[in-house]
Amino acid sequence: MAIIITEDCINCGACEPECPNNAIYVGDDEWKYSEGTSLKGDAILAEGETVNADKLQGPIEEDYYFIVPDKCTECMGFHNEPQCAAVCPVDCCVPDENIVETEGFLLEKKRILHNE
């Protein structure tokens, strides 16, 4: 599963620097697939979708930090557990039950994001 940040977020920012994929952004921030990854120009994501990795994307959440699901690998291949959840003081970084992904898929996503 990808990780989401719930509305219980206190906007402390502890999670953001912990993400190895730069998938966490301040609420209302625009973001790019290329930020914190090896993706550049037209890129194919693990799901098979083609995106412009350098194009600014609109925020997913307006009021609190958010995680871009296509960039979240649950820290698979980097750490033993999602680091955002490990450092969150209010336990608001939780699995997104709407996005269920296998360990193999998460590792493939990591490989694609970091051109490994």
N, C-alpha and C positions, 0 to 999 in steps of 0.2 A: 504494500500500500504506500502511496505517497503520504507525506506528512502535511497536515494543515495547522494553521494557527487559529485558535478559536477567538471569539469576541471577548474572552476573559483576559486577553493580552493587555498588559499594562504599559506597553511601548517602552520597555527598559532597554531594548537593543542588545541584550546578552546573546541572543541566538545568531544575529546577523554575521558576526565575524567568524563564527564556528563552522559555517557551511562551506564544504570543500568545492561546491559547484556554483557558489554565488547565486543560490536560488531564493534567498530571503531578501525582501525589500521593505523599506519603510512604507507604511500606508500612504497611498496617493502618489507613490513614485512610479515613473515610467521605467521600463527595464528593457534589456536586450538579451537574446539567447547567447550572444557572443561574450557577454560579461562573465568572466571567471571560467570560461570554457575555451576549447580550441575551435569552436564553430566560427566560420567566417562566410560572408556572402550567402548564396543559396545553399542551404544545408538540409540534409534529410535526417529527421529525428528518428528515434528508436521505433516509434509507432508507424513510420513510413511517410509521415507528412513532410512536405518541403516547406521551409520557411526562409525568410531573409534574416539571417542571424544578426545583422547589423542594424536592422530597423527597430526603432523605438516601439515598444508595445505599451498599451494602456495599463494602468494599475488594476490588479485583481481585487484589491480591497482598498477602501478609502480611509478608514478610521484607525487601523492598526496594522502591524507588520503582516506580510503575507508571503507564502511560499509558491513559487512557480512550479506546478506539478511536473511539467516536461523536463525540468532541470533537477528535480529532487530524486536522489538515488537512495534515500534513507541512510546515507553515508556508507553504503555497501561498497566494499573494496578500499575504503579509507579507514573506517573505525568499526568497532564491534556493535555500536548502537548509534541511532541518530543523535548527533551532538546538540542540535537545537533543543531536543527534549531533555537531554542530560543537564543542560545549563539553565533551563527555563525555571524561574523562581515561582511561577504560579501554575505550572503543569498545563500550559495551554497549547503545546506542540504535541499533537496527537495523530494517530493514524487516520487517514481519510478513507472511510469504509466505502466510499463511492469510486475509489481508484485502487483496485486490488492488482498488485503486480508481484510476480514471482521473484525469487532471489536471482534466478538466471536472467530475467528481463532487466532487473535493476543493474546487474553487472554489465549487460549489453548496453544499457543506457549510459553508464559510466564510460564504457569503451568509446562510444560515439561522441559523447560530450568532450572527451579529453584526447580524441584521436589516438587511441592506443591500439 
